[in-house]
Amino acid sequence: MYTEHSQLPMKYADSQKIWRYMDYAKFESLIHNESLFFCRADKFANDKWEGVFPVKMIETFELDTRSFPSDDGNTYTGLQWHVQKEARSHLVNC
């Protein structure tokens, strides 16, 4: 459900189109397989920083110092959890 946010003004009409481009091989795969490909966020080869929390967020939420227990018996900082565990569950379609 869409909710307006005071810090995020939307200047575009709901009917305005957003255009994105893909290479021909990806387009052909989309048509042939009738499905989208979703890559795990931790598998981006060209951008090692893709999906990494911004420094200000790490500082604000103290993700590099707070500890969190895990079902695997280990304790992780919020940052370690994100990098080692959570990023593996995020899927991205560009």
C-alpha positions, 0 to 999 in steps of 0.5 A: 500500500502506498503512503505519502511521506513528508520527506519524499515528495513525489513529483510524478503522475501515477500514469508516468512510465518508468523506463528500464533497459536490459541487454538482448540476451536477458530480454530473450531469456525473459521471453523464452523462459517466461520468468525473471532472474533474481540474483542473490545480493551477495553474488554481484561480481562487479560491485562488492558494495552492492547491498552493504549498509551505508556507514551512517546507518551502521553508526546510527544503529550501532550495527558494528558493536551490538551483538545478536545471538543466532540459531547456529550457536554463534553471536554476530554483530549486526554488521556481521549478520548482514554480510554473512547471513542476511545478504544471502537471502536478498534477491535482486532483479535489475 
